[in-house]
Amino acid sequence: MRVFEVESTTTMTSGLQRGSNLPAATPKVMVLPAGREDDLKRKMESPLFREHFTGENWQTLHFEVLREAFAKSKAKTKLEPLYGQKKGWDDGARRGSAGAAGQLQLRLRV
């Protein structure tokens, strides 16, 4: 089992709190638009946030990287190699527009 927390309108801290209800060994993925990367960096400066993020098995997956990989491979998209990647960002995605989040409508088998 793997848990996905999609961050587009909620806070990362609340996502981290929701994930903390699961065993620490459960793999967790925070899915976020490129525009929220600076927010994540600021959050990681907090010792409490960083401790929970790293200690509770969290990874990141960016909307844009997922969208780009899915466009190439469709249902055969493997998620694990995409965690933490940041390529494929464009200026619109960097601004964190709602369109980037709203366009993520994919069906993946995990």
C-alpha positions in Angstrom: 0.0 0.0 0.0 1.1 3.6 -0.7 -0.6 6.8 0.3 -0.9 9.8 -1.9 -1.6 13.3 -0.5 -2.5 15.7 -3.3 -1.5 19.2 -2.3 -3.2 21.9 -4.4 -5.6 23.6 -2.1 -4.8 22.3 1.3 -1.7 23.0 3.5 1.2 20.6 3.5 1.1 20.6 7.3 -2.5 19.2 7.2 -1.4 16.6 4.7 1.5 15.6 6.9 -1.0 15.4 9.9 -3.4 13.1 7.9 -0.5 10.9 6.9 0.7 10.7 10.5 -2.4 8.6 11.3 -0.9 5.8 9.4 2.1 3.6 10.4 5.4 5.4 9.8 6.5 2.5 7.6 3.7 3.1 5.1 5.1 4.8 2.0 3.6 8.3 1.6 3.8 10.6 -1.5 3.0 14.3 -1.4 1.9 15.2 -4.9 2.3 18.9 -5.6 2.6 21.5 -8.4 5.9 23.1 -9.1 4.6 26.4 -7.8 4.5 24.9 -4.3 8.2 23.8 -4.3 9.3 26.9 -2.5 6.6 26.4 0.1 7.9 22.8 0.7 11.5 24.1 1.1 10.3 26.6 3.7 8.4 23.9 5.5 11.5 21.7 5.5 13.3 24.4 7.5 11.0 23.6 10.4 12.6 20.9 12.5 9.2 19.4 13.4 7.9 19.3 9.8 11.3 17.9 8.5 11.4 15.2 11.2 7.9 14.0 10.3 8.4 14.2 6.6 11.6 12.2 6.6 10.8 10.0 9.6 7.4 9.0 8.3 8.5 7.8 4.9 7.3 10.8 2.7 8.5 11.5 -0.9 7.4 14.1 -3.4 5.9 13.7 -6.8 5.4 16.8 -9.0 2.2 17.2 -11.1 4.2 18.3 -14.1 6.6 15.3 -14.0 3.7 12.9 -13.5 1.7 14.5 -16.4 4.7 14.3 -18.7 5.4 10.7 -17.9 1.8 9.7 -18.2 1.6 11.4 -21.6 4.4 9.1 -22.8 3.5 5.8 -21.2 -0.2 6.0 -20.2 -1.3 3.1 -17.9 2.3 1.7 -18.0 3.6 4.7 -16.1 5.8 3.6 -13.2 5.7 6.1 -10.4 8.7 5.2 -8.2 11.3 6.6 -10.7 9.4 9.9 -10.8 9.6 10.7 -7.0 11.5 13.9 -6.4 12.1 14.8 -10.1 11.6 18.4 -11.1 12.1 18.5 -14.8 9.4 19.5 -17.2 8.5 22.7 -15.4 7.3 25.6 -17.5 6.7 29.2 -16.4 2.9 28.6 -15.9 3.6 25.7 -13.7 6.2 27.6 -11.6 3.5 30.2 -10.8 1.4 27.4 -9.3 -1.7 28.2 -11.2 -4.9 26.3 -10.4 -4.9 25.1 -13.9 -1.9 22.9 -13.3 -3.7 21.2 -10.4 -7.0 21.1 -12.1 -5.7 19.4 -15.2 -4.3 16.4 -13.2 -6.9 13.8 -14.0 -5.2 10.5 -14.6 -6.0 6.9 -14.0 -3.1 5.0 -12.7 -2.7 1.5 -11.4 -0.4 1.6 -8.4 
